[in-house]
Amino acid sequence: MNANQHRTGSRIRLWPLLRRRWWLLALTTAAVALAAYAVTSIQKETYISQALAVVPAGATSDAPGSATDAEQLAATYAALIPQDERIRAAVGREMRLPPKEVAKKISVVNTSDTALLELRYQDASPERSVHGARALAAAVDDNTSPNIPRNTLNPVELPSEPLADTPGGDAAGVLAGLLLGLFLGGVLMVFLERADARGDDDRDFEDATGLPATSLGRRSAGPQGALVERWESLSSTDPARVGFVPAGRGAEKAAERAADVLGQAARSHHREIAIEPAAGPGREPSGESVGLSSDVVVLVARKGDPLRSAEKRLAELGSFGIEVERVLVVPRRLPATSAHGPGEARREEAATGS
């Protein structure tokens, strides 16, 4: 055998992946979306109010002498005002807040290529946001800080209501959570599929075991006749003795039904073949005993079964010197035959003996 020369999980197909792992995608998406909703829903609603001020351009002793100088000074004031301790303290006294808290609430925006400044204050209360913006405009206008000389920054518009509010429970945050959940769920699905690779067709089992693999079709027309002839040619006894060894306990019923289907195919081709399905690992008749008494040994697996189980069972049989001829891949819903095949006969014998 060349079971050691294999590739496991070389391909991932979308529909089998979704059929097996859909629950992981749904669970991850729901968990991340709920977490995003919880985070956005606890965000406090905030309001922003804005006062407008301008740096005047004029050739006076206290003001810049040109529009360009006014724009440059406005940019300087925009960076200076939120950092000025005297201004923050003045606004804090008016709003009855510590200066450090005021620093989180005030901001200044300089409109590009203009001498206009937007003096902003945000708060959870719309009334306090308006009050704070007015307090900030007053602080920069009454010579509170020596860094802003009188008449170099003049308020031109004071707010009477907030500009806008930022509500909690933002729908964009929930949507982002859904998209992130789908992405993480997809990554986890692929990771789990790689870690627990499944066989969805012949090639997957061939790559994993290094043996030829044949799918047993749902219909009577298929490779059954060719398989019977192949096993007869390999057998040294008449009738040929073929052992079906399930790759795992889940494939035990599949081995019995496959034995029934192949037995009926042999009879329809007027050939005599003895197929004995073994029980799953740890049960009797064991795969090892059936394999040792058979001329040809076939490993039976269901579509979608773990490739690791097939590899493990193959190694266990190999440790007894049992060579496996091929892997027979059986659909999970293989219809039972009407005729009494080897699997049915074995069950009837067990019932009679009891």
C-alpha positions in Angstrom: 0.0 0.0 0.0 1.0 3.6 -0.5 -1.2 5.1 2.1 1.5 7.3 3.4 1.8 9.1 0.1 -1.3 11.3 0.2 -2.7 14.8 0.4 -5.5 15.5 2.8 -8.1 18.2 2.3 -6.6 19.4 -1.0 -9.8 20.9 -2.2 -12.7 22.8 -0.5 -16.0 23.0 -2.3 -18.6 25.6 -1.4 -21.8 23.7 -1.2 -20.6 20.7 0.8 -18.8 23.2 3.0 -22.0 25.2 3.6 -24.0 22.0 4.1 -21.7 20.8 6.9 -20.6 24.0 8.5 -23.6 26.4 8.0 -24.2 26.4 11.8 -20.7 27.9 12.4 -21.3 30.7 9.9 -24.7 31.5 11.4 -23.4 31.3 15.0 -20.4 33.5 14.4 -22.4 36.1 12.4 -25.1 36.3 15.1 -22.6 36.6 17.9 -20.5 39.4 16.3 -23.7 41.2 15.2 -25.1 41.1 18.7 -21.8 42.3 20.1 -21.8 45.2 17.6 -25.4 46.1 18.6 -24.5 46.0 22.3 -21.6 48.3 21.8 -23.4 50.8 19.7 -26.6 50.7 21.8 -24.7 51.8 24.9 -23.2 54.8 23.2 -24.7 58.0 24.6 -26.5 60.4 22.3 -24.4 63.5 21.8 -25.2 67.0 20.4 -22.8 69.4 18.8 -23.3 73.2 18.8 -21.1 75.6 16.9 -20.2 79.3 17.1 -18.5 81.1 14.2 -15.6 83.5 14.7 -13.3 85.3 12.3 -9.8 86.6 12.3 -10.2 90.1 10.8 -7.8 91.3 8.1 -6.9 95.0 8.5 -3.9 97.3 8.7 -4.2 98.2 12.4 -1.8 97.9 15.3 -3.7 95.0 16.8 -4.7 93.0 13.7 -3.0 91.4 10.8 -2.5 93.5 7.8 -3.6 91.1 5.0 -6.0 88.3 4.3 -3.1 85.8 4.0 -1.9 86.8 7.4 -5.4 86.4 8.8 -5.7 82.9 7.3 -2.3 81.9 8.8 -3.3 83.3 12.2 -6.7 81.5 12.0 -4.9 78.2 11.5 -2.7 78.9 14.5 -5.7 79.7 16.7 -7.5 76.5 15.6 -4.6 74.5 17.0 -4.0 76.7 20.0 -7.5 77.2 21.5 -8.3 73.5 22.5 -4.8 73.4 24.2 -5.0 76.7 26.0 -5.4 76.1 29.7 -6.8 79.5 30.5 -9.6 79.1 27.9 -10.4 75.6 29.1 -10.5 76.9 32.7 -12.9 79.8 31.7 -15.2 77.4 29.8 -15.0 75.0 32.8 -16.1 77.6 35.2 -19.1 78.5 33.1 -20.1 74.9 32.5 -19.1 73.8 36.1 -16.7 71.1 34.7 -13.0 70.4 35.3 -10.7 71.6 32.6 -9.7 68.1 31.6 -13.4 67.3 30.9 -13.7 70.5 28.9 -10.8 69.4 26.7 -12.8 66.4 25.6 -15.8 68.5 24.6 -14.3 71.4 22.7 -12.9 71.5 19.2 -12.0 74.2 16.7 -12.2 73.8 12.9 -10.5 76.2 10.4 -12.3 76.2 7.1 -9.7 75.7 4.4 -8.3 79.0 2.8 -10.4 81.2 5.1 -10.0 83.1 8.3 -13.2 81.5 9.7 -13.1 79.3 12.9 -15.9 76.9 13.9 -15.9 76.8 17.7 -17.6 73.6 18.7 -18.8 72.1 22.0 -20.4 68.6 22.3 -22.6 67.3 25.2 -25.3 64.8 25.9 -27.7 67.6 26.5 -28.7 69.9 23.6 -29.1 72.9 25.9 -25.7 72.4 27.4 -24.0 72.0 24.0 -25.4 75.4 23.0 -24.3 76.9 26.3 -20.9 75.4 26.0 -20.4 76.8 22.4 -21.4 80.3 23.6 -19.0 80.0 26.6 -16.1 79.1 24.3 -16.9 82.0 22.0 -16.9 84.4 25.0 -13.6 83.0 26.3 -11.7 83.6 23.1 -13.3 87.1 22.7 -12.7 88.7 26.1 -8.9 88.6 26.3 -9.0 85.5 28.6 -5.7 84.3 27.2 -2.7 86.5 26.4 -2.1 84.2 23.4 -5.2 85.7 21.7 -5.0 89.5 21.8 -8.2 91.5 21.9 -9.8 92.2 18.5 -7.8 89.5 16.7 -10.7 87.0 16.9 -14.3 88.2 16.7 -17.4 86.0 17.1 -19.8 86.5 14.2 -22.5 84.0 14.9 -23.6 82.3 18.2 -25.7 79.1 18.2 -29.3 78.9 19.4 -29.6 75.2 18.7 -27.3 72.2 18.1 -26.0 71.4 14.6 -26.8 67.7 14.8 -27.0 64.7 17.1 -25.2 61.4 17.0 -27.7 58.7 18.2 -26.7 55.5 19.9 -27.3 52.1 18.3 -26.0 53.2 15.0 -27.3 50.9 12.2 -23.9 51.2 10.4 -22.3 49.6 13.4 -24.7 46.7 13.3 -24.1 46.3 9.6 -20.4 46.3 10.1 -20.9 43.7 12.8 -22.8 41.5 10.3 -20.1 41.8 7.7 -17.4 41.1 10.1 -19.3 38.1 11.5 -19.7 36.7 8.0 -16.0 37.1 7.3 -14.9 35.5 10.6 -17.5 32.7 10.2 -16.1 32.0 6.7 -12.5 31.9 8.0 -13.5 29.6 10.8 -15.4 27.3 8.4 -12.4 27.0 6.1 -10.1 26.4 9.1 -12.3 23.7 10.5 -12.7 22.1 7.1 -8.9 22.0 6.8 -8.5 20.6 10.3 -11.3 18.0 9.8 -11.1 17.3 6.1 -14.0 15.4 4.6 -14.3 13.2 1.5 -16.9 14.5 -0.9 -15.9 12.5 -4.0 -13.6 9.7 -5.2 -10.6 12.0 -5.7 -10.7 13.2 -2.0 -10.4 9.6 -0.8 -7.8 8.7 -3.5 -5.7 11.7 -2.3 -6.0 10.7 1.3 -5.4 7.0 1.1 -3.4 6.6 -2.1 -5.8 3.9 -3.3 -8.3 3.9 -6.2 -11.7 5.0 -5.1 -15.1 4.2 -6.8 -18.4 5.8 -6.1 -21.4 3.5 -5.8 -24.2 5.2 -7.7 -27.7 5.6 -6.5 -29.1 3.9 -9.6 -28.6 0.3 -10.7 -26.6 1.4 -13.8 -23.0 2.1 -12.7 -19.7 0.4 -11.9 -21.2 -2.5 -10.1 -20.7 -5.1 -12.9 -17.1 -4.0 -13.5 -16.3 -4.2 -9.8 -17.7 -7.7 -9.6 -15.5 -8.8 -12.5 -12.5 -7.1 -11.1 -12.9 -8.8 -7.7 -13.4 -12.2 -9.4 -10.2 -11.8 -11.3 -8.3 -11.0 -8.1 -9.7 -14.0 -6.2 -8.1 -17.4 -6.0 -11.3 -19.1 -4.7 -14.7 -19.8 -6.2 -16.9 -18.0 -5.3 -14.7 -15.0 -4.8 -14.7 -13.9 -1.1 -14.8 -10.1 -0.8 -14.7 -8.3 2.6 -16.3 -4.9 3.1 -14.7 -3.1 6.0 -16.4 0.2 7.1 -14.0 3.1 7.6 -15.9 4.0 10.8 -18.9 3.1 12.9 -21.0 5.5 10.8 -20.2 3.6 7.7 -21.4 0.2 9.0 -24.9 0.5 7.6 -23.4 1.7 4.3 -21.2 -1.4 4.1 -24.2 -3.6 4.6 -26.2 -1.8 1.9 -23.3 -1.7 -0.5 -22.9 -5.5 0.0 -26.6 -5.9 -0.9 -26.3 -3.8 -4.0 -23.1 -5.5 -5.2 -24.6 -8.9 -4.5 -27.6 -8.1 -6.6 -25.4 -6.8 -9.3 -23.4 -10.1 -9.3 -26.6 -12.1 -9.6 -27.9 -9.9 -12.5 -24.6 -10.6 -14.3 -24.9 -14.4 -13.5 -21.8 -14.3 -11.4 -21.3 -15.8 -8.0 -19.5 -13.7 -5.4 -19.5 -13.9 -1.6 -19.5 -10.5 0.1 -19.2 -10.2 3.8 -19.6 -6.8 5.4 -17.7 -6.3 8.6 -18.9 -4.4 11.7 -17.6 -1.1 12.7 -14.4 -0.7 14.8 -14.6 -2.4 18.2 -17.5 -4.7 17.1 -17.8 -8.2 15.7 -17.2 -9.4 13.1 -14.2 -7.2 13.1 -12.7 -5.7 10.0 -9.5 -7.5 10.7 -11.1 -11.0 10.9 -13.1 -10.4 7.8 -10.1 -9.0 6.0 -7.9 -12.0 6.9 -10.5 -14.5 5.6 -11.2 -12.6 2.4 -9.5 -12.7 -1.0 -10.3 -9.1 -1.7 -10.7 -6.4 0.9 -12.6 -3.1 0.2 -12.7 -0.1 2.5 -16.3 1.4 2.6 -16.8 5.1 3.4 -19.7 7.4 3.0 -19.6 10.6 1.1 -18.8 13.4 3.6 -17.0 11.1 6.1 -13.8 12.3 7.7 -10.7 11.4 5.6 -8.8 11.0 8.8 -11.0 8.0 9.7 -10.3 6.3 6.4 -6.6 6.8 6.9 -6.7 5.5 10.4 -8.7 2.4 9.5 -6.4 1.7 6.5 -3.4 1.8 8.8 -5.0 -0.5 11.3 -5.7 -3.1 8.6 -2.2 -2.7 7.3 -0.8 -3.5 10.7 -2.4 -7.0 10.2 -0.9 -7.4 6.8 -4.2 -6.8 5.1 -4.0 -5.1 1.7 -7.0 -3.0 0.7 -7.9 -3.2 -3.0 -9.8 0.1 -3.2 -12.1 2.5 -1.4 -15.8 2.2 -2.1 -17.6 5.6 -1.6 -21.3 5.1 -0.8 -23.9 7.9 -0.9 -25.4 8.6 2.6 -28.9 7.8 1.3 -28.3 4.7 -0.8 -31.6 2.9 -1.3 -31.9 -0.6 0.1 -32.4 -3.3 -2.5 -35.5 -5.4 -2.7 -33.6 -8.7 -3.0 -32.0 -10.3 0.0 -28.3 -9.7 -0.4 -25.4 -10.7 1.9 -26.2 -7.9 4.5 -29.8 -8.9 4.7 -28.9 -12.6 5.0 -26.5 -11.9 7.8 -29.2 -10.0 9.7 -31.7 -12.7 9.1 -29.3 -15.4 10.4 -28.7 -13.3 13.5 -32.4 -13.0 14.1 -33.0 -16.7 13.6 -30.2 -17.6 16.0 -31.7 -15.5 18.7 
